Amino acid sequence: MITKVKMKSMTLVLLMLLAALAGCVEDSDTDDGSSSDAGTSDSSDSSDHSDSSDHSDHSDHSDHSDSSDHSHSDTSDSDGSDSSDSSDSSDSSSSGGSAVSTMDAEDGGYTYASNVDNHRSLMADLCDIKAHAAASEWTAAKGIYTNGKNAEKSDGSYRTLQGFAAASGKNHGYDAFYGADGSVDALIMSAMDGTGDFENASDTVRYQGIAKLTANLGMVAYTIHELNTAIAKADAGNVDNDTGAPHNWDEGWAFFHGPDENVGCSPVSTLNKRGADFGTEHTAGMANTTYNIQQAMITGLAALQAEDQAGYTDATNEVVKNVIIAYSQAVLKYTYKMDNADNGAKYQAEAYAFWKTIEAYAAPYTDNACYNMQSHTMGWVSSYDNTSCDSFAWYENATMGGPNSGTFTGCYNTVSHTVAEGLDQAQCEGGFSNDYFYANYGATSMNTVLDLTDASQLGTSYDVTAWLQPVWDHYGITSEDIGSYS
């Protein structure tokens, strides 16, 4: 039997977000936190004008089940306003620390070890940004993103989501992947200003970009930064609750979950909706991914306090794995729905925002491919390099496995153990060359489908499983983890 070789496991501590809130009810279609109210369901999303804002492109409301998708659906995201590294700040006056907290001691089942009230307050900024974007009030939405509104510091200034997203030298992989400091902010600002990938975009598409990029890409990026910073501090022996690793770990949860009353605007909302979509719920309203991340955050905090390196490293890996699961589900859902005549552009924008949330951590593990000069098609070679392109060979009634496996006729790669479909013998033997190798071709293909400026991509329902499969293999994600969309 011919089986596709899974990508070699590489230990990559991404440390990504964390979020979980036991009791958050979200409509599977509402996508990510459409509502500023933690307890709102997706339907609340539709109530959220944000969708109405999309109105200009009613596509947003046409598919109510996806109304969740409505722009609100994925709103809350972006990084902390403070370009100074507020997340790392041991200064209790700006980031909490030893200052007395005036908020509840826990959110979503996670109890904070330090005061991160100021960071938790940024979730309200996300809710306000979403509401303004829903009404096509772009200037107002951008003003909150760049100037802040709800996270006032002791000196009277405000922590801002843009400050975190635009800051350089952060402990996440987005800037390295995109090759520029402030890459997260650049993507968000393109939606805010209607430039770049959002140039000439409809109000509906632009709303989806603002709501979902800020709430997902922005918040996930800074969550990863906080978790990585916590690990660095713990490795250096600084495990003080107020100034050390636990404080940064707390900030990670604040960015990913935030106050219970605003969780509808957080990444957690996206996770719970996708869990309902794909049949992967831990309990009603709470996705497996949310629960798994919540538990990893709780055990990770205890491990940091105990200076248990293996414990907090395992916890961060669990967070990353579940982030990949949740946003893979989101990408699968919305690329599949792109054939919708009325809402195709809306769904493409949602898939775009969700893909950008994990692209830096997924793209390096998508399959490589070899271009066939005769058939003008691609032959997948998994994670192997260009030297594998010359390893395609034609087999005729060949026994490829045990005595009961049957025979195979076709174009088979003896290095990657993959099959190039739809080729005849001449194309197989004469069309491949090491000179026509494409690294991470799956990611390239994904970005082509999600090109918001290319209307020709709309009107087609895409199954991007093949492009994501090697990513799942890398992170040890099973088909049961992903579930099935219904």
VENJOUR-V798607 format. One record per backbone hydrogen bond with DSSP energy under -0.5 kcal/mol. NH is the residue of the N-H (numbers start at 1). CO is the residue of the C=O. E is the energy in kcal/mol with one decimal. If there is no record, write none. Layout:
nh=<NH & NH>
co=<CO & CO>
e=<E & E>
This chain:
nh=<3 & 5 & 12 & 13 & 14 & 16 & 23 & 24 & 25 & 26 & 30 & 30 & 31 & 33 & 38 & 38 & 40 & 44 & 45 & 45 & 46 & 47 & 48 & 51 & 51 & 52 & 53 & 54 & 55 & 55 & 56 & 57 & 58 & 58 & 60 & 61 & 62 & 63 & 64 & 66 & 67 & 68 & 69 & 70 & 70 & 73 & 73 & 74 & 75 & 75 & 77 & 79 & 83 & 86 & 86 & 88 & 89 & 92 & 94 & 95 & 96 & 97 & 97 & 99 & 107 & 110 & 111 & 112 & 112 & 115 & 116 & 120 & 121 & 122 & 123 & 124 & 125 & 126 & 127 & 128 & 129 & 130 & 131 & 132 & 133 & 134 & 135 & 135 & 136 & 137 & 138 & 141 & 142 & 143 & 144 & 145 & 146 & 147 & 148 & 152 & 153 & 154 & 156 & 159 & 162 & 164 & 164 & 165 & 166 & 167 & 172 & 177 & 178 & 179 & 180 & 182 & 183 & 185 & 186 & 187 & 188 & 189 & 190 & 191 & 191 & 192 & 193 & 194 & 195 & 198 & 199 & 200 & 201 & 206 & 207 & 208 & 209 & 210 & 211 & 212 & 213 & 214 & 215 & 215 & 216 & 217 & 218 & 219 & 220 & 221 & 222 & 223 & 224 & 225 & 226 & 227 & 228 & 229 & 230 & 231 & 232 & 233 & 234 & 235 & 236 & 237 & 238 & 239 & 244 & 245 & 247 & 247 & 248 & 249 & 250 & 251 & 252 & 253 & 254 & 255 & 256 & 257 & 258 & 259 & 262 & 263 & 265 & 266 & 268 & 269 & 269 & 270 & 270 & 271 & 272 & 273 & 274 & 275 & 276 & 277 & 278 & 279 & 280 & 282 & 283 & 286 & 288 & 291 & 292 & 293 & 294 & 294 & 295 & 296 & 297 & 298 & 299 & 300 & 301 & 302 & 303 & 304 & 305 & 306 & 307 & 308 & 309 & 312 & 313 & 314 & 315 & 316 & 317 & 318 & 319 & 320 & 321 & 322 & 323 & 324 & 325 & 326 & 327 & 328 & 329 & 330 & 331 & 332 & 333 & 334 & 335 & 336 & 337 & 338 & 339 & 340 & 344 & 347 & 348 & 349 & 350 & 351 & 352 & 353 & 354 & 355 & 356 & 357 & 358 & 358 & 359 & 361 & 362 & 362 & 363 & 365 & 366 & 368 & 369 & 370 & 371 & 372 & 373 & 373 & 376 & 379 & 380 & 381 & 384 & 388 & 389 & 391 & 392 & 393 & 395 & 397 & 398 & 400 & 400 & 405 & 408 & 410 & 411 & 412 & 412 & 413 & 414 & 414 & 417 & 420 & 421 & 423 & 428 & 429 & 430 & 431 & 436 & 438 & 439 & 441 & 441 & 442 & 443 & 444 & 445 & 446 & 447 & 448 & 449 & 450 & 451 & 452 & 454 & 455 & 457 & 458 & 459 & 460 & 462 & 462 & 464 & 467 & 468 & 469 & 470 & 471 & 472 & 473 & 474 & 475 & 476 & 476 & 477 & 482 & 483 & 484 & 486>
co=<1 & 416 & 10 & 11 & 12 & 316 & 21 & 21 & 23 & 24 & 27 & 68 & 28 & 31 & 36 & 261 & 37 & 41 & 41 & 42 & 42 & 43 & 44 & 45 & 48 & 48 & 49 & 50 & 51 & 52 & 53 & 54 & 55 & 56 & 57 & 58 & 58 & 59 & 62 & 63 & 64 & 64 & 66 & 66 & 67 & 68 & 70 & 71 & 32 & 72 & 75 & 161 & 81 & 82 & 84 & 85 & 85 & 90 & 91 & 91 & 92 & 95 & 115 & 96 & 110 & 107 & 109 & 105 & 110 & 97 & 114 & 116 & 117 & 119 & 120 & 121 & 121 & 122 & 123 & 124 & 125 & 126 & 127 & 128 & 129 & 130 & 131 & 132 & 133 & 132 & 136 & 137 & 138 & 139 & 140 & 141 & 142 & 143 & 144 & 150 & 157 & 93 & 153 & 151 & 145 & 80 & 160 & 161 & 162 & 163 & 170 & 173 & 174 & 175 & 175 & 167 & 180 & 165 & 182 & 183 & 184 & 185 & 186 & 187 & 188 & 188 & 189 & 190 & 190 & 195 & 196 & 194 & 198 & 202 & 203 & 204 & 205 & 206 & 207 & 208 & 209 & 210 & 75 & 211 & 212 & 212 & 213 & 214 & 216 & 217 & 218 & 219 & 220 & 221 & 222 & 223 & 224 & 225 & 226 & 227 & 228 & 229 & 230 & 231 & 232 & 234 & 233 & 237 & 240 & 238 & 240 & 244 & 244 & 245 & 246 & 247 & 248 & 249 & 250 & 251 & 252 & 253 & 253 & 120 & 259 & 260 & 262 & 263 & 256 & 263 & 266 & 266 & 267 & 267 & 268 & 269 & 270 & 271 & 272 & 273 & 274 & 275 & 275 & 286 & 286 & 283 & 280 & 287 & 288 & 289 & 19 & 290 & 291 & 292 & 293 & 294 & 295 & 296 & 297 & 298 & 299 & 300 & 301 & 302 & 304 & 303 & 307 & 308 & 309 & 310 & 311 & 312 & 313 & 314 & 315 & 316 & 317 & 318 & 319 & 320 & 321 & 322 & 323 & 324 & 325 & 326 & 327 & 328 & 329 & 330 & 331 & 332 & 333 & 335 & 336 & 337 & 340 & 343 & 344 & 345 & 346 & 347 & 348 & 349 & 350 & 351 & 352 & 353 & 354 & 355 & 355 & 358 & 358 & 359 & 359 & 362 & 363 & 382 & 438 & 379 & 436 & 377 & 371 & 431 & 372 & 370 & 378 & 368 & 381 & 385 & 386 & 388 & 389 & 412 & 410 & 395 & 408 & 398 & 406 & 402 & 398 & 395 & 420 & 393 & 410 & 418 & 391 & 412 & 413 & 411 & 419 & 420 & 424 & 425 & 426 & 427 & 433 & 369 & 437 & 367 & 438 & 367 & 440 & 440 & 441 & 442 & 443 & 444 & 445 & 446 & 448 & 450 & 451 & 453 & 454 & 455 & 338 & 457 & 335 & 460 & 462 & 464 & 464 & 465 & 466 & 468 & 468 & 469 & 470 & 471 & 472 & 473 & 472 & 478 & 479 & 278 & 277>
e=<-0.6 & -1.0 & -1.0 & -0.5 & -1.4 & -0.7 & -0.9 & -1.5 & -0.6 & -0.7 & -1.1 & -0.7 & -0.7 & -1.1 & -0.6 & -1.3 & -2.1 & -1.2 & -0.6 & -2.0 & -1.3 & -1.8 & -1.4 & -0.5 & -2.7 & -0.6 & -3.2 & -1.3 & -0.7 & -1.4 & -1.3 & -6.0 & -0.7 & -0.6 & -2.6 & -2.3 & -1.9 & -1.0 & -1.3 & -1.6 & -3.4 & -0.9 & -1.3 & -1.0 & -1.6 & -0.6 & -3.3 & -1.2 & -1.0 & -3.3 & -1.0 & -0.7 & -0.8 & -0.8 & -2.9 & -1.0 & -1.3 & -0.9 & -1.4 & -2.2 & -1.3 & -1.0 & -1.4 & -1.9 & -2.1 & -2.0 & -0.5 & -2.4 & -0.5 & -1.8 & -0.8 & -2.4 & -1.8 & -1.3 & -1.5 & -1.1 & -0.7 & -1.6 & -1.9 & -2.2 & -2.7 & -2.4 & -2.0 & -2.2 & -2.6 & -2.4 & -1.0 & -0.5 & -1.9 & -3.1 & -1.4 & -2.3 & -2.7 & -2.2 & -1.7 & -1.9 & -2.7 & -2.6 & -1.8 & -1.1 & -3.4 & -1.3 & -2.1 & -2.8 & -2.1 & -5.3 & -1.1 & -2.1 & -3.0 & -0.8 & -1.4 & -2.1 & -2.9 & -1.3 & -1.3 & -0.6 & -0.9 & -1.2 & -2.2 & -1.8 & -2.0 & -3.2 & -1.4 & -1.0 & -0.5 & -2.1 & -2.8 & -1.0 & -2.1 & -2.5 & -1.7 & -0.6 & -2.0 & -2.7 & -2.6 & -2.2 & -2.2 & -2.5 & -3.1 & -2.4 & -2.1 & -1.7 & -2.3 & -1.3 & -1.8 & -0.8 & -2.7 & -0.8 & -2.7 & -2.3 & -1.8 & -1.9 & -2.5 & -2.0 & -2.3 & -2.5 & -2.6 & -2.4 & -2.5 & -2.1 & -2.3 & -2.4 & -2.6 & -3.0 & -1.3 & -1.5 & -2.8 & -1.0 & -2.5 & -2.4 & -0.6 & -0.9 & -1.4 & -2.4 & -2.4 & -1.9 & -1.9 & -1.6 & -2.2 & -2.2 & -1.9 & -3.1 & -1.4 & -0.6 & -1.8 & -1.0 & -2.4 & -2.1 & -1.2 & -0.6 & -1.1 & -0.8 & -0.5 & -1.9 & -2.5 & -1.9 & -2.3 & -2.1 & -1.6 & -2.1 & -2.4 & -0.5 & -2.5 & -2.4 & -1.6 & -2.5 & -3.0 & -2.4 & -3.0 & -2.3 & -0.5 & -2.7 & -2.6 & -2.0 & -2.6 & -2.1 & -2.7 & -2.4 & -2.0 & -1.6 & -2.1 & -2.4 & -2.2 & -1.6 & -1.2 & -3.1 & -1.1 & -2.2 & -2.1 & -2.3 & -1.8 & -1.8 & -2.1 & -2.0 & -1.9 & -2.4 & -2.4 & -1.9 & -1.8 & -2.4 & -2.0 & -2.3 & -2.4 & -1.8 & -2.2 & -1.7 & -2.1 & -2.8 & -2.4 & -2.2 & -2.2 & -1.5 & -1.3 & -0.9 & -0.6 & -1.8 & -1.7 & -2.6 & -2.3 & -1.9 & -1.9 & -2.7 & -2.5 & -2.2 & -2.3 & -2.6 & -2.5 & -1.2 & -0.9 & -0.9 & -1.8 & -1.4 & -1.4 & -0.6 & -2.7 & -2.2 & -1.8 & -3.3 & -2.4 & -2.5 & -2.8 & -3.0 & -0.7 & -2.7 & -2.2 & -2.9 & -0.5 & -2.4 & -2.1 & -2.0 & -1.8 & -1.8 & -0.8 & -2.6 & -2.7 & -0.5 & -3.1 & -0.8 & -0.6 & -1.8 & -2.4 & -2.2 & -0.6 & -2.8 & -0.7 & -2.8 & -2.1 & -0.6 & -1.7 & -2.3 & -0.8 & -0.7 & -2.3 & -2.5 & -2.0 & -1.9 & -1.9 & -3.4 & -0.5 & -0.9 & -0.8 & -1.7 & -0.6 & -1.7 & -2.6 & -2.2 & -2.5 & -1.5 & -2.1 & -2.0 & -1.3 & -1.0 & -1.9 & -0.7 & -1.7 & -1.6 & -2.2 & -0.6 & -2.1 & -0.6 & -0.6 & -0.6 & -1.5 & -2.3 & -0.6 & -0.7 & -2.3 & -2.5 & -1.9 & -1.9 & -0.7 & -0.8 & -3.1 & -1.5 & -2.6 & -1.4 & -1.8>
